[in-house]
Amino acid sequence: MTVRFRVRGLGGSRPGGGAGGSSGRGAADVAGQVCSELAVDLPDEDLGEYLYDCIDLYRMGSKPRCEEVEYLGMVQDAIDRIEGGE
């Protein structure tokens, strides 16, 4: 099974002319890798098509507080990694 995610605002190239992370990977490759790792870490979650939606549409209080903080932190970290080309 292939898991695909889109991150809003993720273009084909990074500012400064680079096309991906330091290893020369493209933005789509970075996004795919990060989202795959997130899906493994959160196997019971329906992450949807856009990672931003996981945060924007999340209803506070729908999980126990410690799980909520961990979930939202992991999703935000994945978004930050994708935007940073890591």
PyMOL commands that set and color helices and strands:
alter all, ss='L'
color gray80, all
select helices_A, chain A and resi 27-41+51-56+65-84
alter helices_A, ss='H'
color red, helices_A
deselect
rebuild
show_as cartoon
